[in-house]
């Protein structure tokens, strides 16, 4: 256990249960924020790569066709008993 972890544990032990619950809420909030920041960075990088392709935007009809094709594929997989993810 590092010195920081030890200090944290000592601090937690000195708190009443309702305060420990608040600390846990804050830790979960921070962990979620880290995940959200990573996802934002990933999306930013993906959009930059997509932008480099210089492709024209899809029309509403093309988007709908893509959606319908995926739905058909999922229905077929579901009917065949395959795992969908």
C-alpha positions in Angstrom: 0.0 0.0 0.0 1.4 3.4 -1.0 1.6 6.3 1.5 -1.3 8.0 -0.4 -3.5 4.9 -0.2 -2.7 4.6 3.5 -3.6 8.3 4.2 -6.8 7.8 2.2 -7.7 4.7 4.2 -7.0 6.4 7.5 -9.1 9.4 6.4 -12.0 7.1 5.5 -11.8 5.3 8.8 -12.2 8.6 10.7 -15.4 9.5 8.9 -19.0 8.6 9.8 -20.7 6.2 7.4 -22.8 8.9 5.7 -19.6 10.9 4.9 -17.9 7.7 3.6 -20.9 7.3 1.3 -20.3 10.8 0.0 -16.7 10.0 -0.7 -17.8 6.9 -2.6 -20.2 9.0 -4.6 -17.5 11.5 -5.5 -15.0 8.7 -6.4 -17.7 7.2 -8.7 -18.3 10.6 -10.2 -14.6 11.0 -11.0 -14.3 7.6 -12.5 -17.3 8.3 -14.8 -15.8 11.6 -15.8 -12.5 9.8 -16.7 -14.5 7.4 -18.9 -16.4 10.3 -20.5 -13.2 12.2 -21.2 -11.7 9.1 -22.8 -14.8 8.5 -25.0 -14.8 12.2 -26.0 -11.1 11.9 -27.0 -11.8 8.7 -29.0 -14.7 10.4 -30.8 -12.6 13.5 -31.6 -9.9 11.3 -33.1 -12.5 9.3 -35.1 -14.1 12.4 -36.5 -10.7 13.8 -37.4 -9.9 10.5 -39.3 -13.3 10.6 -41.0 -12.8 14.2 -42.0 -9.5 13.3 -43.7 -11.4 11.0 -46.0 -13.2 14.0 -47.6 -16.3 12.1 -48.3 -19.6 13.8 -49.1 -22.2 13.7 -46.3 -24.8 10.9 -46.5 -28.3 11.8 -47.5 -31.3 11.0 -45.3 -32.2 8.2 -47.8 -28.7 6.7 -47.6 -28.8 6.8 -43.8 -32.2 5.1 -43.7 -31.0 2.5 -46.2 -28.0 1.8 -43.9 -30.3 1.5 -40.8 -32.6 -0.9 -42.6 -29.8 -3.0 -43.8 -28.4 -3.4 -40.3 -31.9 -4.2 -38.9 -32.4 -6.9 -41.6 -29.0 -8.4 -40.7 -29.8 -8.4 -37.0 -33.2 -10.0 -37.6 -31.6 -12.7 -39.7 -28.9 -13.3 -37.0 -31.6 -13.4 -34.3 -33.7 -15.8 -36.2 -30.7 -18.1 -36.8 -30.0 -18.0 -33.0 -26.6 -16.3 -33.3 -25.4 -14.0 -30.6 -25.8 -10.3 -31.6 -23.5 -7.6 -30.3 
